[in-house]
Amino acid sequence: MEILPKIDPEALDDDVPTVRRRLVALLDLVLGLNLGSGAHAPMAHGAENLLDIFIRLFAQQLLKQTRRGLPRRYSPCQEDLSVLHGRLDVVRQFTVHAVRPDRLACRYDMLSSDIPLMQIMKATVIFLATLCRAMRTRRLLNELRFVLADVTDVPVIHLPWNKVQIDRTNRHWKQPFALARLLMSLLQNGLQPCRCPLAPALRG
């Protein structure tokens, strides 16, 4: 069952897709999602419900950004190798490997996409895949799961929302992140404690 508001009381003949389109446009304006003029119009026709529209919007925006490349940053790594990579961990070398000269305790920085932002994106994709009904959107979500295969799976209640910072280096991820935050906040409401903050426009 889908409950839609009567956005225009005078328009008695509005069909469901038209109401959905107007509602999404209003939510876009109020929540500042910047979906773009007309971006949601084609989806309102043929969508089973309002949720399908937002899942599709999220999947399309995320896929667009992943095709531009995943954001990465350096993270510290420790590994025992046969050749020196990075710098030697002297303490570990002369304790753990005191009698193993063939093993070198290495410490180095590795450039990786396994960062909080991508962990949130992957968790959202997996979560939405369980709710999505439209086959076309399911295919988009499956493609995204493949793209994000190397990102760590983090339980929804432990997602690092507070560790994500949107700045000039990753500002093109602002829209998919805002949609992920909104969808996860709303869909988890009443299911389990949600640690992700609601969009400012929803507070109060």
N, C-alpha and C positions, 0 to 999 in steps of 0.2 A: 504494500500500500504506500502511495506517495501523496503527501499533503502539500499542496501548493497554495500560496496566498492569492487573493484576488487583488492584483496590483492596481488595476484600473477599474473601479466599480462601474464606469459607464460603458466599458467594452465587454458586453455580455457574450459576444461571439468569439472571444479569444480562445484559440486552441491551446492544448498543453505545451507544445513546443514554443509557442509565442510567449506564454507565461514564464516558462523556464528561461528563455533567452533574456527576458526583461529582469527576472530575478537575479540571474547571474551577473548581468550588467550592473545592477544596484549593489550587489555584494562586492563586485569588483571596485566600485567607486568608494563604498564605505570602508572596506578593508585595505584599500590601497594596494591591490594585487598587481595592478598594471598589466592586465591580460591583453590589452590591445583592442582597439575598436573592431568589432565584428569577429573577433577570434573565436567566440563561443557560439555564434549564430548557427553555423552548419551542424554543430554537435547537438543542438537542441532538438533537431529533427532526427528521429531514429534512435535517440538515447532512451533507455528504459526508465531512467530516473535522474534526478538532479545529481546524485552522487556519481553516477557514471560520467557525467559531463566534467566534474571537477577532477576525477581520476584521469580522464583522458587529457585534460589540460595539463595536469602535472606530468604525465608520462611524456607528452610531446615536448614540453619545456625542458625536462630533464634530458631527454634524448638529444635535443638540439645542442645543449651545453656539453654533453659527453662527447659528441662528435667533434667539438672544438678542442677536446683534450681534457683529461681530468686534472684538477688542481693537485699539486704535490708539494711536499715540504721534507726537509731533512729530519730524520729521527735517529737517535743513537742506537747502535747495535753491538752486541757482543757475540762472538762466535769462535770456536776452536777450529783452526784450519791447519793445513799442511804447509802453507806458505803465508808469509806476513801480508796482511791486508789492513791498511790504516796504520794504527800504532799498537804497540805491544802493551798488554795489561801485565805489568811486571809482577804485581802481587799474586795474581792468579797463576801466572806462568811458573813462578818459583814455589808455589804451594801445591796446586792441583796437578800441574804438569812437571813437577820436579824430576820425575823419573821418566818423562815422556818427551824427549827432545824432538820427536817427530811431530808433536802437536804444539801449535802456537796460539796463545790466547790473544785474540785480536779485538780491538775496539775501533769502530769506524762509524761514520754517518752515512745513511742510505736515503736516497731520494725516493719517496714513496707516496702513493695516493691513498694509503690506508690511514686517513686522517678523520677527525670527528665529523666534518661536513659530509664526507663520502659514506661514513658509517651510518649517519642519519638517513641519507638518500637511499642506501641499500635496504635498511630496515623498513623504510616507508614503502618501497617497491614491493618487498615481500609481503608486508601487511596488506597493502591494497590489492595484491593479486588474489587474496582469499575472499575479497568482497566484490571484485569486478565481475560483471555479467557479460559485457560486450566482448565478443571474440577478437575484434580488431584491437581493442585496448589491451586485452590479455597478451596478444602477440608483442605489443610494444613493451609491456612489463617484462615479458620473457627475454626480450632482446636486452633490456636494461640489466636484468639479473646476470646475463652473460658478460656484459661490459664491466659490471662491478664484481665479478667473480673473485678477484684477488683482495677485495676489501673484507675486513673482519666482520663476522656476524655478531652483532651486539644485541642483547635482549632489549625489547622496547622500553622497559622500565629503567634501564641503565644507559639509555642513549645520552651522549655528552652534549646536550643542547647548549649549556653555558660555556662550552669551550669553543663554540663557533663564533668567529668574528668576520663580519662582512665589511670589507674595506675596498679601496680602489683597485687592489690586485685581484679581487674575486667578485667585484660588484655585479658581474653578469650572472652570478649564482643567487642573487637576492630573490628573484621571483620564485624559482623552484623551491628554495629554502622556506620562503614565506608560505607557499602552498603546502609543503610537507608539514610544517608546524601547525597550520590551521587544520588540515585533515586529520593528523594524528591526535591533536587535542580534542577535536569534536568526536571522532570515532571511538576514542577510548573512554569518553565520558560515560560513567555508569558501568563500564566493563572492568576497569582496574584503575588504581591511582595513576594519574598522568602527571609526569614531572616536566613536561614541555610547556612553556608559557603560552598562553593564548595571545592571539594578535591583540594589540592595544585597543582596537576598535571594538573588541568583543567584551572587554572588561567593563564591569559595572552594568 
